[in-house]
Amino acid sequence: MKETKPNEETIICRCDDGIYVALSEEAASRIAWVLTGAIGVLTLPFIILAVMI
């Protein structure tokens, strides 16, 4: 069973094994940038500590 809307970038597919999410290239790119930024913010204190020592 697929749920899709004309203006949506995400297709959610519910199967017996679980739920699968298929993203468009644009949506996947946005998520990748957000995760990259989050990792950068989380590692920033360690980089600052390493420079200060």
Residue pairs with C-beta under 8 A, 6 or more apart in sequence:
1 13
1 14
1 15
2 11
2 12
2 13
3 11
3 12
3 13
3 14
4 11
9 23
9 24
9 26
9 27
10 21
10 22
10 23
10 24
10 27
11 21
11 22
12 19
12 20
12 21
12 22
13 19
13 20
13 21
13 22
14 20
23 31
